[in-house]
């Protein structure tokens, strides 16, 4: 790694470390110790990306995973260790997975994140599990195990304080005065006197089900069967808590240490496993098992309360229309959340503001306040100007030209005057007189005459909509 003073070593493997090479050493000194040293250029950005992928992969053990500095991962395994026959089984499995991926790792489990951090980096063993008695277990470790800055560590060592046992019983006020409050804060975090929550890289799911495999799977049929099993289990859990799923994510943990996420969403809360499986089926074709999938986890990212429904004797809800929610969900997962919506009327006479969009599953309104005024089935995005031959004020046109075609008017209705919404600051002050026209071919149009601010001002004629 090029830095001031020459190229220096940023990381070493066990073989180089056994020859006395350590991070921070100049490359010239390292090659003097080991002429056959193999060197690669450091790439911090790629290392960070690889670490983030490994953090996602560690979600197979617990949803509470986060990167811990540039070279560490922290997991909150509370309530998850029983899936691996205890904390020791979990750590053994984690170490075996890292070894299979040719990653050198030091692993520790403790009651506080600070203690686990210290044991993993400064403990005597590559894998440490300790329950209770953190204070006594931390005594022989270096003060660097408290996650202190290098200048603070140097100041402590200048005072002859090299181990945690040297400072743990010192008076707090003089120690803080000489070395800063950081030392006391880090010590309290390690001992559990101050809580230290973990911020997971992804939001923790409300509910999740997990399915490990004895041998990695890769066939599409096996992935589909596993997905169905996970959905059945998750829907059973949601049913016990009177919840329904709104957003689900299927996470595939592959043997190469990478993951793949497949997500679906529903318009309304549901725990119908068959319907949810149908939504996943349309996306399972994108699943890439790689060299095999070891674990599959189904996460309910969002749920809503959902009580049981009362069915009729014949097994259906009498007097209710067919539920379109499954169809809407399938369309939304194909076209996107913004691809399916419902048009809802708005209490406004201005055509551009007379309707709005709502989620497709929103309840339909019975607002028919403007039903007595016919409206076109298609409203142009922007009114298009038309040429009216021999226009007459307060009279419909007899002939007009639109998009370079001449239309002879056979029938006309109107005018219908629409005034601006005076209470809106951006409404303007122009009046519109709308007419419904039918040409010689039976086509029907909705045109308006922009009257301007006063009756005698002629602002022109415009095409605004088309009738059936």
N, C-alpha and C positions, 0 to 999 in steps of 0.2 A: 504494500500500500504506500504510494508516494506521499510523503509528508515533509514538513520542514526538517532539514537536517539529513535528508536522504530517504531511501525506500526502507520501510520497516515491516516486520512481520506482524500481521493482524490476527492470525489464527494458526494453530499447529495441530497435527494429529498425535496419537500416542507414540508412534515411532520417533517422530521428531522431538517430542518432549523428553523421551528417554535419553536423547543425545544432548540434553541441556538447552535446547532451543525453546524460547518462550515468546509470547506476544510482546511487542514493543521493542524487540531486539532489531538492530539494523540487519539488512539482508547480507551485507558484507561479513558481519560477525557470524551470522548463521551459516554461511557457506564456508567460513573458515573452520567451524566446528564439524560440518558435515558437507564435504565437497559434492557428494552425490545427491544433495537436496533437490527435490522436485518443487518448482515454484509455479503458482498460478496467480493471476492478477485478481485482487479482491474486487467484488461486485456487490456493494451493500444493497443496492436496489433489488437485485435478483435474490439476494439472501432474505430480504424482508418479504418478498412475494412468496418465496418457498416456505418461510415461517408461517405466514398467514394461511397458506394452504394446509400446513400441518396442524394449525389451530383448528381449522374446520374439520379436519379428519379426526381430531381428538373428541369431537362431538359424539362419537360412538360410545364414549364412556360416560359423558355428562353434558347437558346443554350449557353449563356454566364454564366456558372455556375462554381464555384471553391470552394474548401475547404478553410476555413479561420481559420487557427490554428487548434488545436485538438478538438475544440468544436463548430465550426461555419461554416456557409455556406454563401457565398456572391453571389448574382445574379445581373446581369445587365439587368434590365427590360425595358430599353429604347426601345420604339416601340412595346412592347409586352403587355403593360397594357390594351390596348383597347380590347384585346381578353377576358378580365374579367371585362368589364365595368369600367375600370379605376384602378388606383393603390389601392384604398381602397378595391375594389372587389377582386383584386388579393391577397392582404394580408389576407383578410377574408377567402378566399378559402384555402390559404396556412395554416393558423392557424387551420381551420377545419380539414384539412387532417392530420396535425400533431397530433391533439387531437384524431382523430379516430385511429391513430397508437400508441396512448398512449405515445407520446413524448412531453415533456415539452419544450416549446420554447418561446423566446422573439424575436419579429420581429419589424423591423423598416425600413422605406423607406426614403431616402433623396437624395439630389442632388449630394452628394459626398460619396464615400465609407467610408471615415473616420467618417463623421457625422452619417451615418447609423450604423456603428460599435459602436460608443459611445452611441447613444440613445438605441440601442438594449441591451446593457449591464448595462448602468447606468441611463437610463431614468426612469421616474416615472411610465409609463404605460408599459404593456406587448406588446402592439402594438402601434407604433408611425408612423405617416405620416406627413412629413413636407416639404413644398415647399417654397423655397426662405427664406431669412432672417436667414440663418444658423448661422451667428455670434451672433445675439441676442438669438437664441434658445439654443446655446451651453453654454452661460454664466453661468447658475446655475449648470452645471455638474461638477463632480470631475475631477481633472487633470488626473486621471487614464483613463478617456475617450479619451485621446489623444494617446492611445496605446504606453505608455512609459514603459521602463524597471522598475522593482521594485526599484532599487537603485536610479534612476532619480526621481521617485515619492517621495521617502523618502527624498531626498535632497530638493525638492521643498517644501514639508511639513515642513521641519526644518526651512525653510525661511519664513514660514507663508503663503505660497501660496497653498491653498487647492482647490480652484475652478478655472475654466477657466477664470472667470471674474477677478481674481486676477493677471493674467499674460498677458492677451490679450492686454493691453494698456501699458505694461512696455517697457522701451527702449530695443531694441533687442540686442544691443552689450553687455551690462552688463549681460543680462539674458543668452546669449550664453556663455559668459566667465565663469559664475558660474555653469551653468547646462548643457552646451554642445549644439551643433547645432541641436541635435536630437529634442529638444523641439520645436525650431522654424520650423524645417522641418515638424514635425507632425502637428503643428498648421496650417501651410500653406496648407497641404493636406486636413485637415478637412474643412477649409474655401474655398477650391477650387482655391487657388492661384497657386497651383502646381498640374498638372494632375496626376491621379493615375489609370492607366489602369488595367483591370482585365484580367488575363491569364486563359482562360477557360480550364477545365480539358480535353476537347476534341476539336479538331479543329472545328471552326464554319462552318456550311454548307453554300454553296453558295445560295441555295434555299431550302425551306422546306414548306410543307403543314401539317396542323394539323386538327385532327378530334376527338373532345370529344364526349362522350356518356352520355345520361341522366341516363342510368342504365348500369352497367358493362356487357360486353359481354364475351362469352366463347366458343360459337359454332364455329366450323371450317368454316361453311358457312358464318357466320357474319364477321369473320376475313377476309375471301376472298373478300366479298362485300366491306368492308371498304378499303381494299388494292386497289381494282379497282377504288374506288372513289378518293382516294388520288393520284393515278397515273394519272387519267384524269385531276384533278386539277393542278398537277405539270406540266404535259405536256402542258397544256394551258398556264401556266406562262412561261415556257421555250420557247414556240412558240412566245410569245409577245416580248421576248428578243433575238430571233434568236440563241438560245442555244440548245444543245443536251446533254443528260445525259451520263456520262461514269461510274459513281459509285453511287449507291443508297443504303441507309440504312433505313430499316423500324424498328422503335423503338416502342415497346409495353410497356406501363406504366400500371402496375398491381396495384390492390387495396392494396396489402400487402407492398407497398413501394419499389418494385423491378422493374427492367426493363429487357427486352430481345431484342437483336439486331439481325436482319436478313439482310444480305448484299448481293448484286449482283453487277456484273460488266459487261460491254460491251466492245467489241473490238473497236467499232467505236461509235462516238456520235450519239444518236438517241433520238427521242421523240415520238416513236411509242408506245402508251400505251398498245396495245395488245401484242406486243412483250415483253415489260418489265413485264407485268403481267404474261406471260407464264414463264418467268425466275423465278419470285417470287413463282409461283405455285409449282415448284419443291422443294421449301424450306419451304413453309408454313406448311408442315406436322410436322416440328420441333417446331412450335409455341406452347408454354406452357402458357395457359391463367391463370393458378393458380386458385385463387378465383374470377377472373374476370379482364377484361381489361377496364380501365377508359378512356384512351387517346391513340390514335395512331398517330405517327408523321412520315412522310416520308421526308428524308433528301437527297438532292443531294450533295454528298460530292465532286464530280468533274464533271465539264461540259466543253464542248468545243463549239466554234462557229459552228453553223449549219444553213445554209440558206435554204430556200425552194427549192425543186426540180421541174423541168418542166416535167410534165407528157404528154404522147401522147394522141391523141384523143380517143384511145381505152382504156385509163386508165393504160397504162404501158409505160416503156421506151423502144422504139423499138431499135433493134440492140444491146442491152446489154445482157450479160449473166445473168443467175439467180443469185441473190444476196445470197451469202452463209453466210453473217454475222449473221443472226438469228440462224442458225445451229451452227456456231462456238461459239456464246455466250452461247448457251445451253450446249455445250460440256465443255466449260471453267468453267461454274458454277458447273458442275458435277465433273469434273476431276481436277479442280484447274487451276490457271493461267499458270503453267508450264506444264500442261498436253496436251495442244494443241499448235502446232507450225507449221511453214512452213520451208521446206528445201530450202535454197537459194544457188546457186553456187557461188564459190569464185575463183577469177583468180589465181589459184595455181595448178601446176602439181602434187604436193605431195598429194596422195590420202587422207591422214588424214586431210588435210587442204583444200580440194577442195570444201567443203560445210560448211555451217553454219546454225544456226537456227534463225528464226525471228518470231515475233508475227504472229499468223495465219491470222490476218486481214491486215498484211502489203502487200503492192503492189507487185505482182509477177514481177520478172525481166525477160527480154528477152535475158539474157546472155547465148549464146550457143557457147561460144568460144571453148569449148572442145567437141562439139557434134560429130566431126569427129573421136574421139577416143572412142571406146566402153568401157563402164564401167559396172561393176557388179551391180545388184540390191541390193545386200547385201554385206557390207564391215564389216569384222570382227573387233571387238573392238581392238584387238591386233593381229598382224600376228602370226600364229602358225607354228612352224617348221615342215617340212615334210622330210621324208627319200627318197632320190632319188637313185635308183639303177643304177650303172655305169654312173655317170654324165659325160657329155661332155661339155667343155667350149663353150659358144656361141651357144649351141644347146638345144632344149627343152628336158625334161626328157621323157623316153619311159615307165617308170613305177615308181610309187611313193607310199609311205605308209603315210596315214594321219588318225589320230585317230584310229590306230591299224587295219586299213583296207587297202588292197592293191588295187590300181587302175591302170588298163592298159590303156595307152594313145593311142587313135585311131587317133585323129586329134589335131593339134597344130598350133598356130599362134604367131608370134613374132620373135625376141624380140622387145619390146618398152622400150627404155632406159629413165629412169627418173633420172635426176641429182638433187643434193641438192640445195637449195636456198642459194647461196653463200652470199647473203646480210643479212641473218639472223644469229646472233651469235650462236644460238642453233641448226642450221640445220645439223651440222655434215659434213662429207666429203665422205660418202659412196654413191656408185652408185647402182641402181637397174635395172635389166633387167626383164621386165614383160612378161609373156606368157599366152595366153588363151588356155586352154586344154579341151579336151572332152574325157571322159573315155568310156569303153565298154558298159556302160548302158545309154549313152547319157547325162550324167551329165557334166556340164561345170564349170570350175574352173579358178580362176585368181591367178597365183602363180608368185613369183619373185625369182630371184637369186641375193643375196646380194654379189656384186662384191668386196666390201671393198674399200679401198682408191686407190688401183692400180689394174690393170686388172688381175694380176697373183694371187691375194689373194682371196681365196674362203671362204666366210663367211657363206655359207649354203643356203638352199632353204626354202621358207616360203609360206604358204597359206595365202592369203589376202582377197579373196572375192569369191562370188558364183554368177554365172549368172542364168538366168531363165531357 
